[in-house]
Amino acid sequence: MPTTTRPLPLNKFKVLDLTAHRAGPTAVRQLADWGADVIKIEEPGGPDVDATGSRRNGPDFQNLHRNKRSLTLNLKSPEGKKIFFDMAKTADVVVENFRSTVKHRLGVDYESVKKINPRIVYGSISGFGQDGPYENRPGFDQIAQGMGGLMSITGLPGQGPVRVGIPVADLTAGLFCALGIMVALLEREKSKKGQHVETSLLQAQIFMLDFQAARWLIAKEVPKQAGNDHPTSIPTGVFKTTDGHINIATTGGAIWERFCRALGAEAMIKKPEYQSSKARSENRKALNAEIDIYTAKKSSAEWIDIFNKAGVPCGPIYSIDQVFADPQVKHLGIAQSVKKKDKSTLNVVGQPFALSRTRSRIAAPPPELGQHTNEVLKEFGFSTKQIAALRKANAI
């Protein structure tokens, strides 16, 4: 990773990044943002459009691949594979999201790397797992959303399956892989040995079902689509205002009563059909319609002010541009910038957590294809003459 003005917590770790698509790069981004030296290994003469459909200079690629160096390497050539293993001898981490058969065909699988570096922590992300009946199936986020149950509980009742508006299986698989790699690196401090970290889009998606999964596993309830209504906390959902909609969330009797008073609807507190959580659940449709009558009398901003003063959870429903214009979002500083080679500013999404003494840093924009090939190879001991020979052999 490019030199920073202060040491970052992961800057002693060298990561060989064999990933593509989204889940793998998401995992590696977590390591890079906290200082790991990430070397993105790419195919020489690769396409301008990556596997996600994003152009290299497009917003998606630019946000996903910051803080890395790019090395072009032909892993299908003997010379290219030798370079990879020479680098792997001293690397700390390898991350890949090939299909299971691909890494074995290339000969860069965990067992092969482990032979030359027993301390390697090797992260793998697949669609469905490294083995089992679906190991060779191609993975894709929306497929995992469907198989992982998410599409059955997303959307309006009776609407039919609905995907979530972000690649949640990809993103969470990447985050879990990064977490697993960190756990393995911590364990290595004691054992002095590396290990294989495995996750999949399917596993990540099922984990993210959380309480909805527990409803089935423990209570044998099959959750259904509930639209904007929370499946168990009622009334919680989207309500009309004079200029749009707002979210309101009530949980438990005390907040329900505060809500009714702030709404100017004290009479609802005494209605038998609303007096218990169970009753409100059974009469959800009528309750929501009655609330809409009240909320439609004021603007979103007015209600948000009223409900917050009353201690009732609520909030606006933003478009993406409004998200980043919000004063609290600005205060949190999650939108971060970095200078590009042409001195222009690149704005990206920063890390969503902070440490009290140590901060992550967006130190460099995404690299051009092969931008650091010579630099990286020289660091690993290759001479200028050797590098020229490798280029002639189309190994880099």
TORKOLMAR-43640 format. One record per atom (N, C-alpha, C): x, y, z; residue in three letters. Coordinates in steps of 0.02 Angstrom, whole numbers, plus 50000, padded with zeros to 5 digits. Atoms other than C-alpha are relative to their C-alpha. Example, Ala and Ser with C-alpha at 12.3 -4.5 7.8 and 13.67 -1.06 7.14 Angstrom:
TORKOLMAR-43640
500454994150000ALA;506154977550390ALA;500455006050000ALA;499584994149997SER;506844994750357SER;499615005550037SER;
end
This chain:
TORKOLMAR-43640
500424994150000MET;500005000050000MET;500445006250000MET;499604994050001PRO;500655017649966PRO;500165002550070PRO;499774997549935THR;501615025950107THR;499505004950030THR;500444995449965THR;500535034650236THR;500395004050051THR;499654995749952THR;500975048150361THR;500034997050069THR;499995003249935ARG;500665036550507ARG;499924992449990ARG;500085007350008PRO;500775017650534PRO;499284998050010PRO;500685002749995LEU;499155008250509LEU;500044992950029LEU;499955006249961PRO;498734992550609PRO;500174993749961PRO;499865006150038LEU;498884980050466LEU;500595000849952LEU;499494998750051ASN;500384987350377ASN;500584995050000ASN;499475005150002LYS;501504972550421LYS;499804994049958LYS;500255005850038PHE;500434960750317PHE;500015001349925PHE;499994999850072LYS;500694957250133LYS;499474995349973LYS;500575003750025VAL;499154951450037VAL;500044999349924VAL;500045001350072LEU;499104943349865LEU;499264999249982LEU;500714999550015ASP;497414947549791ASP;499864996949931ASP;500185003450062LEU;496784935149661LEU;499265000749984LEU;500734999750004THR;494984940849673THR;499755004049941THR;500364996350052ALA;493734947349547ALA;499285000650024ALA;500724999249984HIS;491854951149544HIS;499935004950059HIS;500114995349945ARG;491314958949711ARG;500164997350069ARG;499905002649933ALA;491384947449861ALA;500744999950019ALA;499295000249986GLY;493264944549850GLY;500315006950009GLY;499744993349991PRO;493734962749820PRO;499755003650063PRO;500264997149938THR;492614967649966THR;500414997750060THR;499595002749946ALA;493614956250081ALA;500685003550001ALA;499334997250004VAL;495264963050020VAL;499995007550016VAL;500064992949984ARG;494664981150033ARG;500035001250075ARG;499984999249927GLN;494424978650220GLN;500724999950025GLN;499305000549979LEU;496244973650237LEU;500405006049976LEU;499634994450029ALA;496894987350122ALA;499865006550036ALA;500184993749967ASP;495955001350210ASP;500325000750068ASP;499674999749935TRP;496794996750373TRP;500764998849994TRP;499284999650008GLY;498534996750299GLY;500364994249969GLY;499665005750030ALA;498904979550226ALA;500275001849931ALA;499714999050067ASP;500034979650073ASP;499664995049953ASP;500395004450044VAL;498804972649946VAL;500265000649928VAL;499765000350070ILE;499494967249777ILE;499464996549959ILE;500555002550042LYS;498084965149653LYS;500304996749939LYS;499715003850056ILE;498614951549531ILE;499474999549945ILE;500484999650055GLU;497774954149362GLU;500304997049937GLU;499795003050064GLU;497834946049192GLU;500295005449954GLU;499724995150047PRO;498984955149069PRO;499525001549943PRO;500444998150054GLY;497984964848942GLY;499274998650014GLY;500685001549981GLY;496384961949039GLY;499525005349973GLY;500504995550028PRO;494754970048983PRO;499905006250043PRO;500154993849963ASP;494264987849031ASP;499394999150045ASP;500615001449961VAL;492614980949096VAL;500134993950043VAL;499865005649956ASP;492784969849249ASP;499404995250003ASP;500515005349997ALA;491744954649297ALA;499335002450028ALA;500634997449974THR;490434965449384THR;499655004349948THR;500284995750051GLY;490124975149223GLY;500205007250008GLY;499784993249986SER;490994990449292SER;500645001649962SER;499384997850032ARG;492275000149191ARG;500525001950052ARG;499474998749952ARG;493955002649272ARG;499985007250027ARG;500054993149977ASN;493685021449280ASN;499305001850023ASN;500694998849977GLY;491855019449333GLY;499955000250075GLY;500074999149928PRO;491185023149507PRO;500044993650041PRO;499995006249962ASP;490945005049560ASP;500714997450009ASP;499305002449997PHE;492724999549518PHE;500425004650044PHE;499594995249963GLN;493465015549591GLN;499884999550075GLN;500165000749929ASN;492575012949757ASN;500254993450028ASN;499865006849977LEU;492964994349767LEU;500754998450005LEU;499315002250006HIS;494814993849725HIS;500525005250022HIS;499514995149976ARG;495635008449815ARG;500524996750045ARG;499485002249953ASN;497215006449920ASN;500374993649980ASN;499665006150024LYS;497934992449811LYS;500545001949949LYS;499534999550056ARG;499404990249693ARG;499844994649950ARG;500175004750052SER;499184981549527SER;500624996949968SER;499475003850032LEU;500334968049460LEU;499674995649947LEU;500275004650050THR;499954959449295THR;500424993649999THR;499665006549995LEU;500354940949298LEU;499584994749964LEU;500345005350036ASN;499924926749181ASN;500104993450038ASN;499955006049959LEU;499574912349299LEU;499964993649960LEU;500035005950043LYS;499324900649151LYS;500684998349971LYS;499335001350026SER;501164902149103SER;500454997450057SER;499555002549948PRO;502534892749197PRO;500375005750034PRO;499624994449971GLU;503504909049221GLU;499555004050047GLU;500464996249958GLY;501974918049289GLY;499844996450065GLY;500155003949940LYS;501554904049409LYS;500604999950048LYS;499404999949957LYS;503354903749471LYS;500055006650038LYS;499994993549967ILE;503264922449508ILE;499504999950059ILE;500505000149947PHE;501664919649607PHE;500264996250061PHE;499765003949943PHE;502464906049713PHE;500615003250034PHE;499454996349969ASP;504044916449739ASP;499735005450047ASP;500314994949958MET;502924930149807MET;499644996950060MET;500375003249948ALA;501864918049908ALA;500444997550057ALA;499545002449949LYS;503404912050002LYS;500045004850059LYS;499934995049947THR;503454928350100THR;499365003850014THR;500644996649988ALA;501644933950090ALA;499674997450064ALA;500385002049940ASP;500474933150239ASP;499324997149981ASP;500695001650017VAL;498804931450150VAL;499934999349925VAL;500245000650069VAL;498104925249984VAL;499245000050004VAL;500735000050002VAL;496294929049942VAL;499784998549928VAL;500265001750067GLU;495334921249796GLU;499264998550003GLU;500705002150006ASN;493554918749738ASN;499874996549933ASN;500105004350058PHE;493814906749594PHE;499484994650015PHE;500365006249989ARG;492664892149568ARG;500514994850023ARG;499545004849969SER;493394877249659SER;500474996849950SER;499595003550049THR;494004868649501THR;500545004549969THR;499544995450035VAL;494874884349432VAL;500665000550037VAL;499374999149963LYS;496144886849571LYS;500424993750000LYS;499625006350004HIS;496604868449566HIS;500304999149930HIS;499755000450068ARG;496784869149377ARG;500615004649991ARG;499434995450004LEU;497924884249394LEU;500574997950046LEU;499485002349953GLY;498854875749537GLY;500175005150053GLY;499884994949948VAL;498664890449658VAL;499534999050059VAL;500455001649945ASP;497514881749783ASP;500375000150067ASP;499714999449933TYR;497804881949971TYR;500544994850013TYR;499515005249985GLU;498694865249983GLU;500655001249963GLU;499394998650039SER;499914870349845SER;500395005750030SER;499664994249971VAL;500304887049926VAL;500274998250069VAL;499805002049932LYS;500404879350100LYS;500674996249999LYS;499385003950004LYS;501814867850042LYS;500625004450000LYS;499414995650002ILE;502964882650010ILE;499975005450054ILE;500054995149946ASN;502304893650151ASN;499474997650050ASN;500485002749951PRO;501494884750301PRO;499665005550041PRO;500294994549961ARG;501134901850380ARG;499465003849961ARG;500474996250042ILE;499994907450238ILE;499294999450028ILE;500724999949986VAL;498214912550281VAL;499665000949932VAL;500275000350067TYR;497214908250126TYR;499255000750003TYR;500714998749997GLY;495484915750107GLY;499654998149935GLY;500385002150059SER;494214907849987SER;499275001850008SER;500724998650003ILE;492484913949939ILE;499734996649938ILE;500335003450057SER;491344903449830SER;499255001550003SER;500724999150000GLY;489524903349783GLY;499654995850053GLY;500385004749959PHE;489014888049883PHE;500434995950047PHE;499565003949957GLY;490544881049973GLY;500554996849960GLY;499415002950033GLN;492214873049933GLN;499904992649983GLN;500155006950017ASP;491444855649926ASP;499254999050008ASP;500725001349995GLY;489744847249929GLY;499694999649930GLY;500325001250064PRO;488454844249792PRO;499995006049953PRO;500034994150043TYR;488484862349729TYR;500675003449991TYR;499354996649999GLU;490354865849739GLU;500205002849932GLU;499784997750066ASN;490564867949551ASN;499495004649966ASN;500484995350029ARG;489034878749522ARG;500285007150000ARG;499794992949998PRO;489384896749471PRO;499565003850049PRO;500374996249950GLY;488894908749610GLY;499855007049977GLY;500184993150017PHE;488004925349591PHE;499565002650057PHE;500354997349942ASP;487274937049723ASP;499254998550000ASP;500735000850000GLN;485464936049667GLN;499814992750008GLN;500145007149990ILE;485544917049661ILE;500034998450075ILE;499945001249928ALA;486134917049842ALA;499445003350038ALA;500574996849968GLN;484774929349891GLN;499384995549997GLN;500585004450009GLY;483484917249821GLY;500074993650041GLY;499905006349964MET;484234901149892MET;500065001150075MET;499914998549929GLY;484624909650057GLY;499385002650034GLY;500634998249969GLY;482804914150086GLY;499835007450001GLY;500124992849993LEU;482984933050077LEU;499445002549954LEU;500504997550048MET;481904935449922MET;499294997950019MET;500675002249979SER;480464926050005SER;499715004450055SER;500244995649946ILE;480354938950146ILE;500075007349982ILE;499924993150023THR;480724954650044THR;499445001849952THR;500544997850044GLY;479354964649960GLY;499335000050034GLY;500684999649974LEU;477494967149984LEU;499674993250004LEU;500355006449995PRO;476374952850041PRO;499664998149935PRO;500305002450062GLY;475874942549890GLY;500325002549937GLY;499694997050059GLN;477034952049774GLN;500404995049960GLN;499535004650032GLY;478134937349734GLY;500715001850020GLY;499314998949978PRO;480024936049761PRO;500285006749978PRO;499694993450014VAL;480974952549771VAL;500725000050025VAL;499294999549980ARG;482854955149772ARG;500105006450039ARG;499804994049963VAL;483654967549891VAL;500405004549952VAL;499704995250047GLY;484334983249808GLY;500755000650002GLY;499265000350000ILE;486164979549851ILE;500204992749997ILE;499775007050002PRO;487204963649825PRO;500204997650069PRO;499885001249929VAL;487024959150007VAL;500384993550013VAL;499635006349991ALA;487654941149989ALA;500745000949983ALA;499314998550018ASP;489224946849898ASP;500365003950054ASP;499684995549953LEU;489584960750020LEU;500134996750068LEU;499905003149935THR;489314950750178THR;500484994149997THR;499505005350007ALA;490304935850113ALA;500705003050001ALA;499354996749999GLY;491744947850083GLY;500195002250070GLY;499864997849931LEU;491594955150258LEU;500164994150045LEU;499875005849958PHE;491514937950338PHE;500684996849984PHE;499345002650019CYS;493034932250239CYS;500555004250032CYS;499504995649969ALA;494004947450300ALA;500044998750075ALA;500015001549929LEU;493454943850478LEU;500354993450015LEU;499675006449991GLY;493994925750461GLY;500755000449992GLY;499284999050011ILE;495684931050393ILE;500325003250061ILE;499724996749941MET;495944942550542MET;500044995150059MET;499995005049946VAL;495484928450663VAL;500584995249989VAL;499455004750015ALA;496714916850574ALA;500685003250012ALA;499374996649987LEU;498094929950582LEU;500145000750074LEU;499914999749927LEU;497794932150768LEU;500204993250028LEU;499845006849977GLU;497824913350794GLU;500714998149981GLU;499335001550024ARG;499444912450694ARG;500545002750047ARG;499534997249953GLU;500294923350824GLU;500204994850053GLU;499875005249949LYS;500164908550943LYS;500264993649969LYS;499835006650028SER;500244893250830SER;500585000349951SER;499494999150053LYS;501464900450700LYS;499814996549935LYS;500225003450060LYS;500414891550569LYS;499415003849968LYS;500574997250035GLY;499234897950436GLY;499434995049995GLY;500565004650011GLN;497574890250386GLN;499555002749944GLN;500464998450054HIS;496204890250256HIS;499365003050029HIS;500614996649979VAL;494774902550283VAL;499494999349943VAL;500505001250053GLU;493194897750187GLU;499335003250018GLU;500694997949993THR;491524906250164THR;499684999849931THR;500365000150064SER;490194907150028SER;499435005050002SER;500564995550004LEU;488814918449967LEU;499394997050036LEU;500585003349970LEU;487534905650025LEU;500045000250076LEU;499924999849927GLN;488234904350202GLN;499895007150027GLN;500064993149977ALA;488354923250218ALA;499285002349999ALA;500694997950006GLN;486584925850157GLN;499574996950055GLN;500405003449948ILE;485864913050277ILE;500155003050069ILE;499824996949936PHE;486834920650423PHE;499635006650008PHE;500324993449997MET;486094937650379MET;499244999750009MET;500715000749984LEU;484324930750397LEU;499875001350074LEU;500004998649929ASP;484674931750583ASP;499344997950034ASP;500605001949962PHE;483024932450682PHE;499484996549956PHE;500485003450044GLN;482034927050528GLN;500174992649995GLN;499795007050000ALA;483054911050521ALA;499834996750067ALA;500155002849933ALA;482844908650709ALA;499264998650008ALA;500735001349996ARG;480954909950689ARG;499844993049974ARG;500115006850026TRP;481044894050585TRP;500364994750042TRP;499605005149966LEU;482454884750673LEU;499744998550071LEU;500205000949930ILE;481754887450847ILE;499244999450008ILE;500734999949991ALA;479894891350832ALA;499624996549944ALA;500305003350058LYS;479564882450665LYS;499485004549964LYS;500414995350039GLU;478754898250594GLU;500355001349934GLU;499724998350065VAL;479014901450408VAL;499835007449987VAL;500134992950011PRO;479214920450389PRO;499765001349929PRO;500274998150065LYS;478264928550247LYS;500195007349984LYS;499904993150019GLN;478394944950152GLN;499565004550043GLN;500374995349959ALA;477884959550262ALA;500055007149973ALA;499934993450030GLY;478304974050147GLY;500405004750045GLY;499654995149957ASN;478794989650246ASN;499844999150073ASN;500185001249930ASP;478004982950405ASP;500504995250031ASP;499575004649964HIS;479134975150533HIS;499604993750017HIS;500405006149991PRO;478614956850552PRO;499774998850072PRO;500195001449930THR;478544957150744THR;499885006250042THR;500104993949962SER;478604975250807SER;499495004349965SER;500564996950035ILE;476944983750769ILE;499705005550045ILE;499894997950069PRO;476654997350718PRO;500715002449987PRO;499354997750025THR;478324999050631THR;499974999549925THR;500055000150073GLY;478335004150450GLY;500045006949970GLY;499984993850039VAL;478145017950320VAL;499315003250001VAL;500634996549994PHE;476815031150342PHE;500015006549960PHE;500064994250044LYS;476175045250232LYS;500065006550039LYS;500004993149974THR;476515063750264THR;499765004649944THR;500224995450052THR;476025079350170THR;500485000549942THR;499504999350053ASP;477635078950070ASP;500384993649985ASP;499665006350014GLY;478095060450062GLY;499844994750050GLY;500085005449952HIS;478365046550187HIS;500555000450053HIS;499495000849948ILE;479295043150349ILE;499974993050029ILE;499995006349962ASN;479815027850448ASN;499845001550073ASN;500154999649928ILE;479095025650622ILE;500084993050028ILE;499895006549968ALA;479605011550740ALA;499795000250072ALA;500215000549929THR;478705007150901THR;500114992850024THR;499905006649970THR;479204992651013THR;499805000450073THR;500215000149931GLY;478344988651176GLY;499475005250016GLY;500564995849981GLY;476914996951268GLY;500175007250014GLY;499824993149981ALA;477835012351333ALA;500095004349938ALA;499894996150061ILE;478405018151160ILE;499355000749962ILE;500654999750034TRP;476695013951088TRP;499585005750029TRP;500404994749969GLU;475865025651214GLU;500315006949986GLU;499684993650017ARG;477155039451186ARG;499845002049928ARG;500154998850070PHE;476855037651001PHE;499295002849991PHE;500704997850007CYS;474965039351016CYS;499915007150025CYS;500074993249973ARG;475125054951123ARG;500335005149954ARG;499664995450045ALA;476385063051006ALA;499605000749935ALA;500404999950061LEU;475245058650860LEU;499365004050009LEU;500644996849986GLY;473785067050946GLY;499434995149994GLY;500495005350007ALA;472855050550947ALA;499964995850063ALA;500035003549936GLU;472705046351133GLU;499444994850002GLU;500575004649999ALA;471055037651098ALA;500204993049978ALA;499795006650024MET;471985023551010MET;500284995750057MET;499725003849944ILE;472815018751175ILE;499474995750034ILE;500545003449963LYS;471135013551248LYS;499614995149956LYS;500375004650043LYS;470505003951096LYS;500214992850014LYS;499845007049984PRO;470394985451140PRO;500414996649945PRO;499655003350055GLU;471014980450966GLU;500735002149993GLU;499304997750003TYR;472654989950996TYR;500354999650067TYR;499734999449932GLN;472954987451183GLN;500584995350015GLN;499425004549989SER;474214973251170SER;500384999149935SER;499595001250060SER;475624968951051SER;499674994949955SER;500345005250039LYS;474664953450998LYS;499395002949963LYS;500594997050031ALA;473094963550965ALA;500195004649942ALA;499784995450054ARG;474044976550864ARG;500244996049940ARG;499785004350055SER;474804962550762SER;499414997349961SER;500595002850032GLU;473114954850726GLU;499615005249960GLU;500374994650032ASN;472404971750675ASN;500475005049964ASN;499484995950030ARG;473954978250585ARG;499725004549944ARG;500244996250058LYS;473064983750425LYS;499575005950021LYS;500444994649976ALA;471724993850515ALA;500405005350038ALA;499594995449961LEU;473005001450633LEU;500415004549955LEU;499594995950046ASN;474155007050492ASN;499585005149963ASN;500444995350036ALA;472695014850399ALA;499795005750045ALA;500204994749953GLU;472175024450554GLU;500585004850013GLU;499424995749989ILE;473935030750585ILE;500115004549939ILE;499914996050062ASP;474045036550403ASP;499555006250000ASP;500464994349998ILE;472545047950433ILE;500325005850038ILE;499684994849959TYR;473515057250567TYR;500645002649968TYR;499354997850026THR;475245057450487THR;499935004049936THR;500104996450063ALA;474535064050323ALA;499845007450010ALA;500184993049985LYS;474155080650410LYS;500615004550008LYS;499404995949991LYS;475955086450433LYS;500564997649954LYS;499445001750043SER;477595086350336SER;500464995050036SER;499525004849972SER;478965073450361SER;500435003250053SER;499564996549953ALA;480105086050446ALA;499645001650065ALA;500384998449939GLU;478735091350567GLU;499914993950043GLU;500115006049960TRP;478335073650620TRP;500664997450030TRP;499355002449974ILE;480175068850637ILE;500205004150061ILE;499854995849942ASP;480415083650754ASP;499564998250059ASP;500475001749946ILE;478855079350855ILE;500164993350031ILE;499885006749974PHE;479235060850871PHE;500674999450036PHE;499355000249966ASN;481065063150915ASN;499975003350068ASN;500084996749935LYS;480605075251053LYS;499614995650049LYS;500405004449957ALA;479365062351118ALA;500354993350014ALA;499645006349990GLY;480665048251113GLY;499724994249961GLY;500275005350045VAL;479835038750971VAL;500484999249941VAL;499545001050056PRO;481055031050845PRO;499665001549933PRO;500274998150065CYS;480765038550673CYS;500565002649957CYS;499494997350044GLY;481695044950522GLY;499755001049930GLY;500184998750070PRO;481625051350344PRO;500174994049957PRO;499835005150049ILE;481705040150192ILE;500355003649942ILE;499584996150045TYR;483125047050087TYR;500134996749934TYR;499665002350060SER;483685045449909SER;500745000150015SER;499295000649984ILE;485545041849897ILE;500345006850006ILE;499694993449995ASP;486015060149865ASP;499825003350066ASP;500214997149937GLN;485015065250018GLN;500374996850059GLN;499615003449948VAL;485935052350123VAL;500645003950015VAL;499344996949990PHE;487605060850095PHE;499965007550015PHE;500104993049982ALA;486855078150122ALA;499785000850073ALA;500244999849931ASP;486225073650297ASP;500565002350047ASP;499474997449955PRO;487165082950436PRO;500334994750043PRO;499705005349960GLN;487415067250540GLN;500464995749958GLN;499565003950045VAL;488125057650392VAL;500645003949987VAL;499404995950010LYS;489305072150359LYS;500444999850063LYS;499635000249937HIS;489805072150543HIS;500384993450008HIS;499685006549993LEU;490185053550538LEU;500594999249952LEU;499445000150046GLY;491345056450389GLY;500094993649961GLY;499935006350036ILE;490955040250300ILE;500155001049926ILE;499784998350069ALA;491155048750130ALA;500705003050006ALA;499314997749995GLN;493025050750109GLN;500295001249931GLN;499714998150065SER;494115057849973SER;500744998449997SER;499295001250012VAL;495805054349896VAL;500185003449934VAL;499774996650061LYS;496825063549764LYS;500224994949948LYS;499795004250056LYS;497045055249595LYS;500635002849969LYS;499374998050032LYS;498585056249486LYS;499945006749965LYS;500104993650035ASP;497825070749388ASP;499815005750046ASP;500154995149947LYS;497535080049554LYS;499265001050011LYS;500714999649987SER;495655077949542SER;499844996150063SER;500205003349938THR;494705071849696THR;499534994249985THR;500435005850005LEU;493945054549707LEU;499654999050067LEU;500385001149939ASN;492545052249835ASN;499764992850002ASN;500195007049992VAL;492235034749901VAL;499674999050068VAL;500305001749936VAL;491325026050043VAL;500544997350047VAL;499495002149953GLY;492475024550194GLY;499774994450045GLY;500155005449953GLN;492505011950336GLN;499435002050047GLN;500574998349959PRO;490925010950443PRO;500124999350075PRO;499865000349929PHE;491815009050610PHE;500655003850013PHE;499414996149982ALA;493135019050702ALA;500304997350065ALA;499645001749938LEU;494445015150834LEU;500205006650034LEU;499874993749964SER;494825027950969SER;500695002949987SER;499324997450012ARG;496695029050930ARG;500234999149929ARG;499765001850066THR;496875021750757THR;499445000749949THR;500514999050051ARG;495955026650600ARG;500214996749934ARG;499865002650067SER;495815018550430SER;500175006049956SER;499834994550044ARG;496405028650282ARG;499924998049927ARG;500025000950072ILE;496005030150098ILE;500645003349974ILE;499334997450015ALA;497825031950046ALA;500135000949926ALA;499854999750072ALA;497755029349858ALA;499384997949960ALA;500555002150044PRO;496495028149716PRO;500154993249970PRO;499875006550032PRO;496285011749621PRO;500565000549949PRO;499434999850047PRO;497815007249517PRO;499784998949928PRO;500085001850071GLU;497915006849329GLU;500234992749992GLU;499815006950012LEU;498114989449257LEU;500764999449994LEU;499285001250001GLY;499894983649295GLY;500425006050021GLY;499654993849982GLN;500365000749364GLN;500624998750042GLN;499455001149952HIS;501514993249497HIS;500394993649986HIS;499685006450015THR;502154977749407THR;500765000350013THR;499274999549991ASN;503974983349399ASN;500185001250072ASN;499874998249931GLU;503934990849572GLU;499954993950046GLU;500115005849957VAL;503234975149654VAL;500524994649987VAL;499525005350016LEU;504374963049562LEU;500695001850026LEU;499344997949973LYS;505914973149611LYS;500024998950076LYS;500035001149928GLU;505344972249793GLU;500104992650017GLU;499925007249988PHE;505314953249776PHE;500654997349970PHE;499335002050019GLY;507084953049707GLY;500134999149926GLY;499905000850072PHE;506844952949518PHE;500395006049973PHE;499594994650029SER;508124962949419SER;499645002949939SER;500284996850058THR;507724974849277THR;500044995449939THR;499905004750056LYS;508424962049154LYS;499504994250004LYS;500485005549992GLN;507334948149226GLN;499295002249985GLN;500674997450013ILE;505794958949218ILE;499885000849925ILE;500064999250074ALA;506124963049035ALA;499904993349967ALA;500075006850028ALA;506304944448998ALA;499304997250012ALA;500675002449983LEU;504664940749086LEU;499485003449955LEU;500484996550044ARG;503774953948982ARG;500034996949929ARG;499925002950066LYS;504494946348824LYS;499674993149996LYS;500315006749998ALA;503844929248878ALA;499255000450014ALA;500714998849986ASN;502104936948910ASN;499784997050067ASN;500155002449933ALA;502214931249091ALA;499715005550043ALA;500264994349963ILE;501814948749153ILE;499715005249952ILE;
end
